[in-house]
Each structure stands twice: as C-alpha cells, then as structure tokens.
Amino acid sequence: MDALRKISKLKLVYLIILILSTSNISFSQSNYLHKRISVSFTDIPLEKALAEISEKGGFTFSYNSKNFDEQRFVSLQSENKSVAKTLDKLFENSVRYKVVGSHVILNKKNPPKQTLADNRPNEYIITGYIIDSQTGEKIQQATVYEVDGRVVALSNLEGYYSITVPYEKEVHGLSYSKKGYLDTVIMVEPAYKNSFNIYLNPSAAPLQKMESAHIKLEDIHNRPLVGILVPEESKIISDNLVIHDKRLFQVSFVPYLGTNRKLSGSVDNTFSFNVLAGYTGGINGTEIGGLVNIVRRDVYGAQIGGFANIVGGDTNPFQLAGFFNLNSGSVTGTQIGGMSNVVLDTLSGVQLAGFNNTLHGYMNGVQISGFNNVTTQNVDGLQLTGFVNVAVKDVKLGQLAGFANYCNNVDGGQAAGFANFAAGDVNWGQMSGFANYGKSVKGFQIAGFANVSQNEVSGGQIAGGINYGKTGGKYQLAGVANIAVEDLNGFQLAGYFNYSKKVNGYQLAILNVSDTIESGLPIGVFSFVKKGFHRFEISTNDVFYLSMAYKMGVKKLYNSIRLGYNFSDNLAVGYGIGSQFYINSKFNFNLDISSDFIIETNSIDLQMTSGLTFESSTYNYIGTLSKLNAYFDYNLTKRFSIFMGPSLNVSALLKDKDTNLFPNIAPYSFYNETFSDTQIKMWIGGVFGASFTL
C-alpha cells in the first residue's frame, strides 16, 4: 500500500512544452539538429540558454526537468555550428537528442535509475481525449507517440486515445500530433492509470507545399501502388508524425508487418530489407526489396527493388528496379529501371531504362532507354534511345535516337534513324535517315530524304530527296529538287521535289514542300506544307485492326502514307489522298480515297544440301484494297481528335497459284465477281481512331 501511495503521488504531468510555434506549417520536414546557428552567452541560467538556442533554431525543447538543473549558470561561444554540435558543447556530450515534429527532445545518456515497488505491473495505460483548442471539437485520427520507443496509437472517431507504455522509465515523453495542427509533447511519470486531455492548436495557415520550378507529386500516398500496399493507419501516422530518428536496420515482410511496425513511414533506416514490400520514412544506407520499396522522404545510398522503387524525396547515388522507379525529388547518381524511370525534379548522373525515361526537371548527365526519353527542361548532356528523344528546352551535347529527336536548341548534334527536329539553332550538325529540321544550322545536315533550315546553313546539306536553304527564284523547274526563295508567285515543276516558303500559285512534282500556300494548290504524290496540314493517325477498321497513317499537304488536298496489319499474316502498305472540310471549332469532315497493297507473309522451311534446315519468311503480293472513307473528327483539343465514319471497300485479290483458291479479307460483300484470276468484292465498313495534328 505504501508503494501504491508513492505511485499515486507520482501521478504528475510535466507539461514541458505545449507548442506555440511561429511556423506557418504544423510539421517541418527539416532536421533541426542539422541547422547551423551562432550563439554567444556568459553565465546565464540553462533555461534561458535553451530558450535562445530554440529561438534561433526555430523549434522548441522538450525534456524532463528532474534531469536538468534549469537554474545552473552556463556559458557558450558557438559560431555557425549545427544545433547538435552546439548542444554537445553545452552539455559536454552528456545528452542525447531526438527530433519529433517541431520539438528537439533532450534525454540524459545515463538517467537516474527508476525505483518502484517490486509488485508494480510491467506497463501502464495513458488515456484521454485530443481536442481542438479553438473549437472544442474532438480530433479523430490524431497520433500519440511514445518518443523513446515504437509505441504509437491513433485517436478514434470520438477523439479518445489509449496508449500502453512500459514502466521501465522514470518519465515517458508523449508526442501528440495531427496534420494541420501544432504538435505537443508532454512528459509523464509512471502511475497505474493516467488520463490527460490534450488540446492542439490549429496551425497559423494551411499546410503549403514548397514547389520548385519543376512538377512534383503532391503526396506519395496518392500513388495507386502505394495506396494498395500501405495500410491507411500507417499513412495517417506518417502524415501526422515527423520523426528524425535513424535506426540501424529494419526488416519488413509487407508494409504493415515489420520491425518498425506502425512507425515504418516516419523513421529513417541505415539498412532496410523488405521481403515483399516495405514502407519507410527515409534511407541512409542500403535498401533491398523483393518487390517494392516505398520511401516517403530521401534515399541516400543504394536502393534495389525487384519490381519498383517509389521515393517521395531525393535519391543519391544509386537506384535499381526490375520494372520502374518513381521519384518525386531529384536523382543524383545512377538510376536503372527495367521498364521505366520517372523523376519529377532534376537528374545529375545516368538514367537507364529498358523502355522509357521521363524527367520533369533539368538534366546533367546521360539518359539511355530502349524506347524514348523525355526531359521538360534543359539537357546538359546526352539523350540516347531506340525510338524518340524529347527535350522541351535546350540540349548541351546531343541526342541519338533510332527514330526521332526533338529539342529547342542543340549545341552539339542530333542523329536519328528517321527525323531530327530542333526548334532553335543547331550548332554542329544533324544526321538522320529521313529528315532534319533546324531554325538555323551552323554546321551540316545529312538526311536520307529531306533537310530543312529556316535560315542559312553554314556548312552543307546532303539528302537523297530534298534540301532547303535561303536561295531560289520566282519559279522553278528541276528534274530532282527545287530550293525556293521567300515567295513563289507562279509555279514550280520538278521531277521529284519542290520547296517554297510562300506559294501563290501551283506546285507540281512527286514531292512538294512549302512554308505557306497563300493561294493555289500543291499537286503531287506527296505535298508538305510547313504551315499546312500535318496529321498522324492510329485507327482500326473492319479489315486491319491496327492501321497507321501520316497525312500531309493542305486541308483542301492532302496525301497520306498508310500501314496496316490484321494479325492474320496480312500486311497493308498504301497511299491515299483526301480533303478536310471545316464544320465548326469541334467538328471537321474528312473525305479520303486510298489504295493499299496487300501482302501475305508465310514461314517456310528451306533444306540445304548439307542436310541443315532453317526457317524463312516469304512475302506474297495477293492484291489491293481500295477505300473511300467519309468520317467526322471530334476535336478534344486544338491538336488531338478522335474520328469515326463509314467506308466503301473494294478488294481485288489474286488467285493463289498453288491452291487455286482466292484469299479472303472481306467480312462480307454485296458485290462479288471473278474476272479470270482476280476476284472483286465490295462491302461497306467503318473506321474509328485518333489523330494528332502537328
């Protein structure tokens, strides 16, 4: 009974700190111990010294007053030192520190031993309500955290909380926090039962996200995969509670089964191992995950995920994922994704992906991918991909792509299997299999088909088809290619290619290229007008389930290049012409006539004289498919639209010499006649697809 009386007398709450922070947000992501400050005082009470340090650091101290003589006189001279080093000097390395929310909690490294009755229980319960200090309303889903352990609880729908803590310490520090409120820390001495109502002050202003010049995720918890893997309770706790606490290691099976338990999203780890998936506050070392690693803040070290890594902050220096990496902050070092990498800030280093790299900030280094690279800011380095590179702003070194490159200015060069596009200047050169464009080119252009320079080319142009420079005449006649002056007031006639910046007349050639058609018409197999009609289409119809078309010219008369595949060993390569008619801002009407060559592919085994066999593919021309398409566009944006409409189909297929049978591509027919070894069928079909107007 004497022991019980002593314990009941000890039922005191040392409310050391009730945060009245001057910050406009309730939870700082900063580790106050790293902040540099300068202090100078001589023979002042410890209580006053701590107040001066906390004011300059922008935080509040919490500690057990029994362990500190607040009236002890102290002196300190510290210039531009971290808070941690300043405190080490003040307390002569006898105190350990922990940052929880906006508090720096002080604990003696060797506190006095707790002496209680031998029949004391192993733990005791602290209960109460968490209340809004201004409205008096109960606060639900607020976090209660025992600052020296891993015990955490949430208030229920009525704002009631209950947390069980061990008897092993003389004083327990409890942190009360809720997103949108200033956090509070109290010190509680052990008793059989403690009940405290805690009042939290709303923050002075709504929580505001610090934005850089780049696009960032608003909240890592909004990512679909995070929403699936991380329990709601863990997300709430990590949103409410910011702990700058480094732990040597953590092991998780899944985010809700691990050594850090409910605090997994609030603490940093030196080593983190996730059997399937894990959820941590930060990494300062190494993290390995069988499938998915999820980190709310920064990764400093190496992160390896069998499937994915998702990081809410910065990553440095290495990240590897079997499928994808997703980073809200910057990446410094090397990032490797089997499928894709997405960085919403800057990259300094190497980004390597099997399919796609996307970077919303500045890049200083190299991007390498199997399909495409996209950077929305400057590229101070090199982009290398199998298909397309896109740099919305400038490229310092160069771009190399299997298909196409796009950038603003390029100080080095561009090389692509199909096309290069530099909206600004090219200071070295462009090489492509099909076409190059530069506003001005100080070096050279080499292309398999076309070169275009809006201004002069200082070096030279080499092309199998067309070249454009600032030279020419009023009218032009040529067997292969024409290079026009600013205006054409007449006509161009060429055996292969015509180009003029401004046309008032007619162009007649296999290929016509111009900047503007003010009056008249380009007539040819291919007509390209820079300020005319350029459109890429992907569609499906009743014969070819996947069909692509690129259209160029003017709306009155455009040409199209077509490619189709029907997943039945039939390919279609074709050509068409058409016209587009304006209806209103949302609708256009298109009338197209096209003709496709139908090719059948077959695999055969070839026998060699040595007895070896190997498989080879044969391509047999089986006929033609002609179409008259009449369809309507619905413009979703200025450049993107969807379209659909009916089509009149006419097939002319040849009889197979071996089987004496006609192939069949028509789903049905209303006309079916055979002339010698050619079968003619006609039917009504339809087309549906999407288009992007360049």
Buried (B, 14 or more C-beta within 10 A) or exposed (E): EEEEEEBEEBBEEBBBBBBEBEBEBBBBEBBBBEBBBEBEBEEBBBBBBBBBBBEBBBBBBBBBEBBBEEEEEBEBEBEEBBBBBBBBBBBEEEBEBBBBBBBBBBBBEEEEEEEBEEEBEEEBBBBBBBBBBEEEEBBBBBBBBBBBBBBBBBBBEEBBBEBEBBBEBBBBBBBBBBBBBBBBBBBBBBBEEBEBEBBBBBBEEEEEEEEEEBEBBEBBBEBEBBEEBBBEBBBBBBBBBBBBBBBEEBBBEBBBBBBBBBBBBBBBBBBBBBBBBBBBBBBBBBBBBBBBBBBBBBBBBBBBBBBBBBBBBBBBBBBBBBBBBBBBBBBBBBBBBBBBBBBBBBBBBBBBBBBBBBBBBBBBBBBBBBBBBBBBBBBBBBBBBBBBBBBBBBBBBBBBBBBBBBBBBBBBBBBBBBBBBBBBBBBBBBBBBBBBBBBBBBBBBBBBBBBBBBEEBEBBBEBEBBBBBBEBBBBBEBEBBBBBBEBBBBBBBBEBBBBBBBBBBBBBBBBBBBBBBEEBBBBBEBBBBBEBBBBBBEBBBBBBEBBBBBBBBBBBBBBBBBBBBBEEBBBBEBBBBBBBEEEEEEBBBBBBBBBBBBBBEEEEEEEEEEEEEEEEEEEBEBBBBBBBBBBBBEBEEEEEBBBEBEBBBBBBBBBBEEEEEBBEBBEEBEEEEEEEEBBBBBBEBBBEBBBEBE
